């Protein structure tokens, strides 16, 4: 089952194992609304806390990318993990809405600084085509941990919300210990090229190909993120119980965990962006099928289709972006990519929900279908430019 990932260095497997441990503790965020309600925070006040949580995902990746290139991958990961663990305790102990919002902002901002540094460390450890396998393995670890956490969280929440916070913070600190003891810090590139790029994201903003790819990947990530926010709304409007949505989440988790290793190996022989394009179409079609579903069987079909798309595209976008980056700016390139991911999720939570409630569900599903297929075509159109640039970068 793991043959698709054979030959990857120990650094990749260490990050994979640490990611599973960390995601096993991903318990607070899914149950945050219920925790806030238990503290008497509902309605508009709860939206402040949830909005702060989303805003942190826009701040953290940008900071994490810069820190990863300037102070190192390991220090950045440690700052993020320890900071997020401390913020978990602050949120649990916060006496009011605004202190809760501040703690929520810190949780997501600190936690999301970790991904650019981890992605950059993976790019440091492997080259070329192996990067797609490394990022797919990383994503597989996220899904394994999240699937188990989804089952574990419901049980622990019934025993007391404090347990969720303790497990979440504990898993972050355990991952931080793994980072401190097991992950080496690579030598970062130095010299005129690195010095001339300054401290910020100018190196990315001057890269025309990167600026073309980021919005394309961003729209694709937005369409995928609708599975987290619009699917539960559709299930609710169909008159089905929350348990149905839980079952759909389980279907997705089982498919991704079971199929990821096989699919990564099977599709490795094909051009990455062609596979990305095909997977993006599957995700768009699966999301659009939600609009005609009205029964458990209909929703299951839509989840199966977009889950297959999720498996197909796993690791490709991050690997493509890593291959574009000069060695001294890998952290900032991955910071820009992670920021795009955070923006896509934030847009799904805000614009996606607004479109669903004001324009109607049909408008959202049609938008997802059109946006997904158009960006899939744009991805194919950029294949030659990306291949030419990647060959040049890897040769350098």
N, C-alpha and C positions, 0 to 999 in steps of 0.2 A: 504493500500500500504506500510505503514511503519511498519507493524506488524513483519516483519523479524528482525527489529532492536529494538523491544520493550524490555525494561528492561536494556538497556545500560545506564550507569551513565551520569550525566549532563556534566562531563568533555568531554566525547566523543561527545555529541551533540554540545557543545560549539566549539570544534575544527572543527566539521562538518560545522557549520554555518560560522565560521571565514574563513574556506577554500573556501566556496562558494564566500564570499565577496572578498577574495584575488584573486581567479581565474576569477572573473568577470572583474578584471583589467588586465588580461593576454592579453594585446593588442599589446605591442611593438614588442615582438619577432616574431610573425607571419608576421608583416609588416615591419620588420627591413630592408629587402632588398630594399623595396620601399622607405623607409626613407633615406637610404644611397644613393640611386640613386638621390633623390631630392637634396642631398648635393654634388652631383658630384662624389660620391665614387662608382665605379663599377669595375668589373673584378677582378684582382688580389688583389687590395686594399680592396675590399669588403670581399674577402676570409680571409684576416687577421682579420677583425672584427668578422666575423662569426666563425672563428677558435678559437678566444679568448673566444667567448661565449660558445663554446663547451668545451674548456679546463676548464673553471670555474666549470662546472658540475662534473669534476673529482676531483677538489680541495675541493669544499665546503662540500660534504658529509663526507670526511675524517676528516676535521676540526670539523664539526658539531657533529659527533659522540663522539669525545673526549671531546668537551666542554659540551655536554649534561650530561656526566658522572661526569665531574669535577666541573663545576660551576652551573649546573642545567639546567632543561628543559626550563623553562620560560626565563631566561637570554639569553640562546642560541637562542631561537626563536626571542626574541626582537632584539638582535644584527643582526641577519640575515635579518629581515624585515626592520628595520630602515636603515641598510647598503644598502640593495638593493634599497630602495626608494631614498636614496641620490645618488646612482649610476645612477638611471634613469635620474635625473636632470643633472648629470655630462655628460652623453652620449648626451643628447639633446644639451648641451652648448659646447661640445667638439669642439675645433677649427680645429683639423686635424685627420688624419687616426689613428695615434698611440695613441693619447689621446682617440679617440673613442674605439680603441681596449682595452685599459686599463679599460675604463668604462664598456665595455661589459663583460670583465673578472670579474670585481667586481660585476656586476649585477648577473651573474650566480653563482659565488662562494658564495656570501652572501645569495642569494635566496635559494640555495641548502643546506645551513647549517640548514635550518628550518626543513626539512623532518625527519632527524634522531632524532631530539629532539621531534618532534610531534609524531613520531612512538613510541619512548620510553615512552612518556607520556601516549599514549594509552595502551601500555603494562603494565604500572604501574596501570592503572585504572581498567583493566579487566583481568581475568585469563582464561586459558584453551580455550575451544571452542568459548567463547565469543570474543576472539581476532580476529578470522576470520570475525565475523560480524562487529566488530569495524573498522577493516581495509577496509572492503568492503564499509562501510558507508563513510569512509574517501575518498575512490576512487570515490564513487558516487558523493560526493560533488565536487571533482575535475572536473568530467565530466559535471555536471550541470553548474558550473561556466564557464568552457571552451566552452560549447555549446552556451551559451548566449553571451560570449565574442566574439565568431566567427561572430555572427550576428551583434553585436554592433560595432565591430572594423571596418568593412567595411564602415559603415555609418559615424563613427567619423573621419576616415582617410580622407574622402572627405571634411570634414570641416577644417582639419588642423592637422598635425602630433603632434603638441604640445599638443593637447587634449589627444592623446593616452598616452603620457608620464605623463600628469597630472593625468589622471584616474588611470593609473598603479601604480604610486607612492602613490596616495591617498588611493587606496584599500589596499596597503601594510601597510600604517600607520594606517588605520582603523583596520586591523587585529591585528596589534601590540597593539592597544588600548584595543581590546578584550582580548588579552593575558595578558596584564598588570592588567586589572580590574577583569577578570572573571576566569582565570585559576589558580588553586592552585599549588604550588610547592610541589611535593611529597617528603617524607623523603627518601634520597638515602642510599642504604646499605653501611655500613662501617665495619671495622674490619679487621682481618688478610687476609681474602680472597680478599677483595677489595684492601688492601694495597699491597699485594704480586703480583698483576697484573700490577703494574706500571702505567704509564701515557698513554701508546699507545695501539697498536692493537695486542700486544703479546697474550692477552687472546683469541683473535679470531684465530690467526695463530697457536696456540697450539691445537685448536679444530679440530680434523681430520674430524669429520662429517660435521662441518660447511664448511671446505675447499673442501669437496666433493660436497656439495649442491650449493655453490656459483657459480662455473662454469656451473653447470647444469641449474640453474635459469638464469644465465647470457646469455647462448645461447638461451634459450627460450625468454628472453627479447630482444635479438638481432633480432630474427625472427619477433617478434611483431613490433619492431621499424622500420622494412622495410616498414610497412604500411604508415609511415610518409614520407619516403624519396624516396622509389622506386615506389610506386603507382603513384605519380604525374608524374614521368618520363615515366611510361608506358602509362598513359592517354595521355600525350603529343605526344608520338611516335605513338599512334593510330590515330593521326590527330584530336583528340577531343579538345574542348575548355577548358580553365581553369575553366569555370563554371561547367563542368562535375565533375572535382575534388572537387569543392566546394559542389556539390550535394552529392558526395560520403561521404565527411566528415559529412554532415548533416544526411545521412542515419545511419552512425556509431553512431553519438551523440544521435539520437532519439532512436535507439535500446538499447543502453547502459542505458540511463536515464530511459526508460520505463521498461526494463526488470530486471535491477539489483536487486531491492528489492525482487521481486518474486523469482528469481533464487537463491539468497542467502538463503532464507528460505527453498526452495525446496530441495537444495543440502546439507543442513546442516547435514542431517542424515547419509551421506555417508562419508567414510574416506577421509580426506583432500587431501592426495597425490594422491589417485586414481582419484579424481575430477580434480586435477591439471594436471595429465597426460592426461585425456580425453580432457580437455580444450586446452592443448598445441597442441594436434593433430589437433583439429579444427582450431586453429590459423595457423598452418603450412599448412594444406590443403587449407584454405582460401587464404593465401598469394600465394601459388603455383598456385591456380586457376587464379590469375592475369596474369600468363604467357600465358593462352589460351584465355583470354578475349580480345575482339576487339571492342565491342559495349557497349553502356550504360547498356544494360541488363546483359552482361557478367561481367562487373565491379561491378554492383550492387550485383550479386550473390556472387562474391568473398568477397565483403565487408560484406554481411550478414553472411557468414560462419565465417570469422575471428572475427566479432563483437560478435557473439554468444560465441566463444571461450574466448574472452575478458571478457564477463559477467561471464562465468563459473569459471574462475581462479581468479576472483577479490578477493583480500585480503588474498589468501591462502599462497603464498610464504612469504609475510611479517609476517604472523601469525606463520608459521612454524619456521621461523628464530627467532622470538620473544620468542617462547616456548623453544628454545635451549639455550637462553642466561641466564647466572646467573644474579640475580637481580641487582648487582652492575655494570654490563657491558652492560646493555640493549642499552644504547646510542651507544656504539662502535659496537655492533652487528648490529644495524640498520644503523650505518654509513657505515659498510662494505657492507651491502645489498644495500643501496642507491648508494654507489660508484659503485657497480656492475651494477646497473641500468644505471648510468651515462656513464659507460664504454660501455655498450651495445648500447646505443644511439649514442655515439661518433663513435663506430665501424660501425654502420649502415650508418652514415653520410659519413664516409671515405671509409672503405673497401666495404661496400655495393654498394655505388655509383661507386667506382672503378671497382668492379666486373661487374656491369651492363654495364659500358661503354667500358671496355676492353675485358672481356671474353664473353660478350653477355648476354642479359636478361635471356635466357634459363638456363644458368649456375647458375644464382642467384636464380631463382625459384626452381630449383632442389636442390640446396644447402639448401634452406629454408625448403623444404619438408623433406629431409633426416635428417637435424639437429633437426628439431622439433620432428620428430617421434622417433629418437634415444634417445634424452634427455627425452622424455615422458616415454620410456621404462626404462631408468636409474632412473627416479623418482619413478616408481613402485618398482624397485629393492631395493631402499633405504627405502621403507615404514616401514619394520620391525625395522630397526635400529633407524629410527626417532621416531617411536612410543615408543620404549623401552626407548630411551633417554628422550623424552618428559615426559613420566610418571614419570621418576626418578626426573627430574628437577622440575616439578610441585609439586611432593610430598615433595621435599626439601623446 
